[in-house]
């Protein structure tokens, strides 16, 4: 029986690319997101290529989402070997406009939701003699950037939890790691360009050039690069990699 993986935020962007990559490697997948129509379109695409795939439409910020996702996985694809907490959000604002609502939204989706899902899923991994948890963070979990203090704080929190849980479960067959991409070419990136252009007066070409220069490789990264890194960390041969933050940034952050 193929190992099964739960992917949140799977309907688009990085999440959809993770699903495409893992399906080619033979994993059974539970795709989780709010947009049922997009999930079903992706599931049909993957199933037409021979993948075993199921979908579960839910807002992961629901306090009961963790248990519901776990039960959906058990019903549809079996006990999860892998959990990829990819769902997330990013809004930019200067400190004066970083109000409690912005803080709460970031923490709810980027930190509390993956914590609840891990709390529900990890015990089943232990019962099943092992597993892999991969939290999609950001270079903002390792460094600060202007105007995204709420986002950076929420991703710092998730990375801190990843490192703590890696030690808590080190002897139980489950590893916890984070991938920390720089700017990745997705719908969220397009929105970032629009926000920078609106705030600075640059056009979007100039805004992209400004972002490119953050990386020593002078480029924007692709969702496939993140997906390949996650596939690597999901492997059974990577049991010794635990509590790590794998940067996908062309050398921007050295740690």
C-alpha positions in Angstrom: 0.0 0.0 0.0 1.4 3.4 -1.0 2.3 5.9 1.8 -0.3 8.6 2.2 0.2 12.3 2.6 -2.1 15.1 3.7 -1.5 18.5 2.0 -3.2 21.6 3.1 -3.6 24.7 0.9 -3.5 22.2 -2.0 -5.9 23.9 -4.4 -3.3 26.3 -6.0 0.2 27.6 -6.0 2.8 25.7 -4.1 0.3 23.3 -2.6 -1.0 22.2 -6.0 2.6 21.7 -7.3 3.4 19.6 -4.2 0.4 17.4 -5.0 1.5 17.0 -8.6 5.1 16.1 -7.6 4.1 13.6 -4.9 1.5 11.9 -7.1 4.3 11.1 -9.6 6.3 9.6 -6.8 3.4 7.2 -6.0 2.0 8.7 -2.8 -1.7 8.5 -2.1 -2.9 12.0 -1.4 -5.6 13.9 0.6 -5.9 17.4 -0.8 -7.2 19.9 1.7 -8.3 23.5 1.0 -11.4 25.8 1.1 -12.0 25.9 -2.6 -13.9 22.6 -3.4 -14.1 23.3 -7.1 -10.4 23.8 -7.5 -9.6 20.8 -5.4 -11.9 18.6 -7.5 -10.3 19.9 -10.7 -6.8 19.1 -9.4 -8.0 15.7 -8.2 -9.4 14.9 -11.6 -6.1 15.9 -13.2 -4.1 13.7 -10.9 -6.5 10.7 -11.0 -6.3 10.8 -14.9 -2.6 10.1 -14.5 -3.2 7.1 -12.2 -2.8 8.8 -8.8 -4.9 7.8 -5.8 -6.3 11.1 -4.6 -9.1 12.3 -2.4 -10.2 15.8 -1.5 -11.5 17.5 1.7 -12.9 21.0 1.5 -12.5 22.8 4.9 -11.4 26.1 6.4 -8.3 24.9 8.3 -8.8 27.7 10.9 -11.9 25.9 12.1 -11.0 24.7 15.7 -12.2 21.2 14.8 -10.3 21.1 11.4 -7.5 18.9 12.8 -9.7 16.1 13.9 -11.8 16.3 10.8 -8.8 16.2 8.4 -7.4 13.2 10.3 -10.6 11.3 10.0 -11.0 12.2 6.3 -7.5 10.9 5.7 -8.1 7.7 7.5 -11.3 7.1 5.6 -10.0 8.0 2.1 -6.3 7.2 1.9 -5.3 5.4 5.2 -3.1 6.5 8.1 -1.0 9.4 7.0 2.7 8.9 6.6 3.2 12.5 5.7 1.6 15.8 6.7 2.5 19.0 4.7 1.1 22.1 6.4 1.2 24.4 3.4 -1.9 26.6 3.9 -0.9 30.1 4.7 -1.5 33.8 4.1 0.6 37.0 4.0 -0.6 40.6 4.2 1.7 43.6 4.3 1.1 46.7 6.5 3.3 49.2 8.4 3.3 48.9 12.1 0.7 51.6 12.6 -1.8 49.7 10.5 -0.8 46.2 11.9 -4.0 46.0 14.0 -5.3 43.1 16.1 -7.3 41.8 13.2 -4.3 41.4 11.0 -2.3 39.8 13.8 -5.2 37.4 14.6 -5.7 36.4 11.0 -2.0 35.5 10.5 -1.7 33.6 13.7 -5.0 31.7 13.1 -3.9 30.4 9.7 -0.1 30.3 9.8 0.3 29.0 13.3 -2.8 27.8 15.2 -4.2 25.8 12.2 -1.0 23.7 11.7 -0.7 23.2 15.4 -4.2 21.8 15.6 -3.6 19.5 12.6 -0.4 18.2 14.0 -2.0 17.6 17.3 -4.6 15.4 15.6 -2.5 13.6 13.0 0.8 12.9 14.8 -0.6 10.4 17.3 -1.8 8.3 14.3 1.6 8.5 12.8 3.1 7.1 16.0 0.6 4.3 16.0 1.6 3.6 12.4 5.3 3.4 13.4 6.5 6.7 11.9 5.9 9.6 9.7 7.1 12.9 8.4 5.7 16.4 9.2 6.8 19.3 7.0 5.7 22.8 7.7 6.0 25.3 4.9 7.4 28.4 6.5 9.3 31.2 4.7 12.6 33.0 4.8 10.5 35.3 7.0 10.7 32.6 9.6 14.5 33.2 9.7 14.8 36.9 9.1 12.7 40.1 9.3 11.4 42.1 6.3 9.8 45.5 6.3 6.0 45.8 6.5 5.3 42.1 7.2 5.8 41.9 11.0 2.5 39.9 11.5 3.5 37.4 8.8 7.1 37.1 10.0 5.9 36.6 13.6 3.5 33.8 12.6 6.1 32.0 10.6 8.7 32.4 13.4 6.1 30.8 15.7 5.6 27.9 13.3 9.3 27.3 12.9 9.8 27.4 16.7 7.1 24.8 17.2 8.6 22.6 14.4 12.0 22.6 16.2 10.4 21.9 19.6 8.3 19.1 18.3 11.3 17.5 16.5 12.8 17.0 19.9 9.6 16.0 21.6 9.0 13.1 19.2 12.6 12.3 18.2 12.4 8.8 19.7 9.0 8.0 18.2 9.7 7.7 14.5 8.2 11.0 13.4 10.3 13.8 12.1 9.4 17.5 11.9 11.1 19.9 9.5 10.4 23.2 7.8 11.0 24.4 4.3 11.6 28.1 4.1 11.3 29.5 0.6 12.1 33.0 -0.5 9.7 34.6 -3.0 8.0 31.9 -5.1 6.1 32.6 -8.3 2.5 32.0 -7.3 -0.8 33.9 -7.1 0.4 35.2 -3.7 3.6 36.5 -5.3 1.5 38.4 -8.0 -0.4 40.1 -5.1 2.8 41.0 -3.4 4.0 42.7 -6.6 0.7 44.7 -6.8 1.1 45.7 -3.1 4.7 46.9 -3.6 3.7 48.8 -6.7 0.8 50.5 -4.9 2.9 51.4 -1.9 6.0 52.6 -3.6 5.0 53.9 -7.0 7.1 51.4 -8.8 5.6 49.5 -11.6 5.3 45.7 -11.3 8.4 45.0 -13.4 10.4 47.3 -11.2 8.9 45.7 -8.1 9.9 42.2 -9.3 13.4 43.4 -10.0 13.6 44.8 -6.4 12.6 41.4 -5.1 14.9 39.4 -7.3 17.9 41.3 -5.9 17.1 39.9 -2.4 18.6 36.6 -3.6 22.3 36.1 -4.6 20.9 34.1 -7.5 18.9 37.2 -8.6 15.7 35.3 -9.3 12.2 34.3 -8.2 11.9 30.7 -7.2 9.5 28.2 -8.7 6.8 26.1 -6.9 8.5 22.9 -8.3 11.7 23.7 -6.3 9.7 23.7 -3.0 7.8 20.5 -4.0 11.0 18.7 -4.8 12.5 19.7 -1.4 9.4 18.4 0.4 9.5 15.2 -1.5 13.0 14.7 -0.3 12.1 15.3 3.3 9.2 12.9 3.1 11.4 10.0 2.1 12.0 7.1 4.5 15.8 7.5 4.0 15.7 11.0 5.6 14.9 9.9 9.1 18.1 11.6 10.4 16.9 15.0 9.2 14.9 16.4 12.1 14.2 19.9 13.4 15.7 21.6 10.3 14.8 24.7 8.3 15.6 24.1 4.7 16.0 27.5 2.9 15.1 27.7 -0.8 16.4 31.2 -1.4 19.6 30.9 -3.5 21.8 31.7 -0.5 20.0 34.8 0.8 20.1 33.6 4.4 23.0 31.6 5.8 22.3 29.6 8.9 
